[in-house]
Amino acid sequence: MINAAIIGLGRWGKSLVSAVQGSERLRFVHGVSQEPDEARDFTTKHGLRLSTDLRDVLADPQVQAVFLATPHSLHVEQVQAVAANGRAVWCEKPLALTRTEAARAVEACRKAGVVLASGNNKRCFASMRELKRVVASGEIGEVMHIEGHFSNEHSTRVSGGWRDDPRESPGAGMTGAGLHILDALINLGGPLTQVHTQLHTAKAPPDPRDVVAMLGKFANGASGMLTTVRATPMYWRFAVFGTNGYAEARDEDTLTVAKIGGEPVTQTYPHADSLRVLAESFADAIEGRAPFLVSTDQMLDLIGAFEAVIRSMDTGAPVAVPRA
């Protein structure tokens, strides 16, 4: 059992704590909030010690791992501090806003010999795990094209903080939702080498009406597409097209596979909490049971692609994805 601390007890920090309740692999024992009065009922309910400073956690001998659910601009500095203290560290996405900054965090953990995890939980949907298996098996042949769409209405219901600050949340829906699609593209297709992005805005925040659309090229020659709409209800679709068929994940649990010359076959898989699956993978990695489900190379590929997407959005032109 890994004893963990959560830094940041806003909506998502609380979601992380709630996701692992009853887990036999990981439990939270300490929470940090700069608004302790607002967090006290929650930490009392879940049996967490409550303090107001990361340094209190680093001085707590019971804590083996630290989860960061803090503003993006603090991530790299906090990852470095936790790693230097010899604790494993989970950093909510995005790890950083540029590949250079992300590389600093990765190097700090490598040098300290601690596990670095990132909160890319959507790849742990039951449908996405089965999609990964189908693609890796060669069942649909050589991958030619991948496309994903993730939209949700959070922007119309969750306001304030980093979501309304373009320095913390650049690129309209990219930082909140689009990053999950980028991660899925990289998980299934490998690194992207070029992106061309457009932002269409009909209404500015705090009640945004905008669409991000990206066309990308993978290092293996395949193409990829991404779409995210901030104002529409929850929608997840991810499809991989190969030389022998296609496979499409819809929502968290449903996958359709179609082979050339055959009828599409749709299956629904047992639901699992994607956050819990990823958090328990973090615990396994800390204990040396298995590698964390997101490699540090993929973390860097993701932030490099994100950086290029934002730059392309600003320039209106294709942008090469930074690789170092």
Secondary structure, 3 states (H helix, E strand, C coil): CEEEEEECCCHHHHHHHHHCCCCCCEEEEEEECCCHHHHHHHHHHHCCEEECCHHHHHCCCCCCEEEECCCHHHHHHHHHHHHHCCCEEEECCCCCCCHHHHHHHHHHHHHHCCCEEECCHHHHCHHHHHHHHHHHHCCCCCEEEEEEEEECCHHHHCCCHHHHCCCCCCCHHHCCCHHHHHHHHHHHHCCEEEEEEEEEEEECCCCCEEEEEEEEEECCCCEEEEEEECCCCCEEEEEEEECCEEEEEECCCEEEEEECCCCCEEEECCCCCHHHHHHHHHHHHHCCCCCCCCCHHHHHHHHHHHHHHHHHHHHCCCEECCCC
